[in-house]
């Protein structure tokens, strides 16, 4: 699903993406999900996706932004339709936090799998990652300013995984 708002601040829910111009600021909250931002500095356009799972089932949902491969497919479509090139974009990736106790060792955390899927897809499409804040324990709030290309991240992490009291880390910008 795409969020379509002509101007202002857009909030992305899991499985959504947004593409727009410099008048927009995009915000989302990530746990094990991952957000990827693409920004074209000359045109002051770009987008963000917020995916939940690494890959869709083969042959199904190939353009569903709930999955990393689907999210990248819809963003690549926007790039093609804009007449721009992959090399023109600055790319940043966020999220993939572990939302469960680190003492659970019998499964690979979904956040880690989401990060790996995003990295593989970015490489496959020829993007160069310019900044990232991924992994760790807890969730993040991410704000992407399409006018400047800046992304601010506020991390909430548990100080003790057995007693998850959130500790706020101030917004840290990436340029």
N, C-alpha and C positions, 0 to 999 in steps of 0.2 A: 504494500500500500504506500502511496506517496501522499505526503502532506502538501497541500497547495494553499499557500497564503501569500497574497501579493506583496506585502511589506511587513516588516517588523520582526518580532521574536517568534520563532517556531520551536515547538517542543516535539521531539521525536520519541515515539513509543517503540518498544521492541518490534522489530520486523518492518520498520518504516525507513524511508529515505526522503531526502529533500535536495532539490537542485534549484539554485536561484542566483540573483545578482547582489550587488554590494549593499543594498538597502536591508539585507537580512542578517539576522543573527540566529544560529541554530543551537539548541540546548537539548541535552539528554542525560539520563542517569544510567550508569552501567554497573552491573555486577560481573557475572561471568560472560556477559555479552561483550561484543567489540564494536567500536565505532571507527570508521575510516573517514577522514576528510580529504577532499581534493580541492585545490585552489589554483586558479589561473591568475597570476599576478597582473598581467597586462589587461585582461578583460574584467577583472574584479568579479569573477563568477566562480561558482564551485558548488560542491555538495557534500553531504554527509549521509552515511548509512549506519544503521544500528541493527546488527544481525545477532541472532540467538544461538545458532547451531552452525557447525563447520560446513557440512555438505548436504545437499538435497539427495533424495533417493534417485539413483540413475534413471534418466529418462522422464522424471517428473519434477515439476516446480523449478525448472532450470532458470527462471527469472523471478523467483519468489525471494524478496529481500529479507525474509526470515533466516535465510541460509547465506553463508559467506559467498558461495559461488553465485547464487541468485542476486545478491546485493551488488557484486562486482559486475554482473551482466547488465543490470539496469544502469549502473553508473557509466559503464563503457558505452551503452547506447546513447546516453546523454552527451558524452564526449564526441561520439561520431556525429550526432545530430547538430552539435555546435560548430562542427568543422575545425575543431582544434586537435592537437596531437598530445599523446600521453606525456611526451617529454616536456610539455609546457606547464605541467602541474606540479605543485608542491603537495606531498602526501604525508599525512600524519595518522597514527593509529593509537587507540586508547582502549583500556578495559581488560577483559580477560581475567578478572580477579577470581581467586579461590573463595567461594562462599561457604565452604564447609570446613570442618576441623582438619588441620593438617595431619592429624593422627589417623585419618582414614586413608589407608594405603592400597586398598584392593581395587581402586578405580583410578584412571587418569582423569584429573579434573577437566570439566568441560571448558573452563576458561583457557586452560593451556592448549587444548585442541582448537579452540576458536582463534587464538593467537597464531598458532602454526598454520592454520588454514589461510588466514589473512596474509601472512608473510609469503606463503607459497603462491597465492593468487596475484599479489602485487608483483612478485618476481615474474610470474608467467606472462602478465600483461605488459611488462617492461617499465613498471614504475620504480622510482627510487624513494625509499622512505626517508623523509627529512627529519622527523621527530616521532617519538613514541613514549607512552607511559603505560606499560602493560604489566600484567601479572600481579603478584603480591596477594594480600589477603584483604578482602573488603570491597567496597564499591566506590565509584567516582561520579562526580557531576562534571560534565564537559560542556563548554560553551565555545562555539566557533563563530567568529566575526568574519563574514565574507568580504567586507570592505577592506580589511587589513590582512586577512589570512591568519590572524592570531587565534590561538586556541588556549583557553584557560581551563585548568583542571583542579578540582578540589577532591582530595582523597579522604574517604572515611575508612578508617581501618580499626580493627579490633586490637586493643592493647594486649588482651589475653584471649586466645581463641576459645578457651573454655568458659570465659565470662566476657562476652563481646560487648564491651562498653566502647562506643565510638569515640575516636579521637579525630578531630578535624585538622586537616593539613590545609593551610591557606591556598587559595588559587595560585597556581604557578603557570605563567604564560609560556607558550612556545612560539618562536618566530621563525 
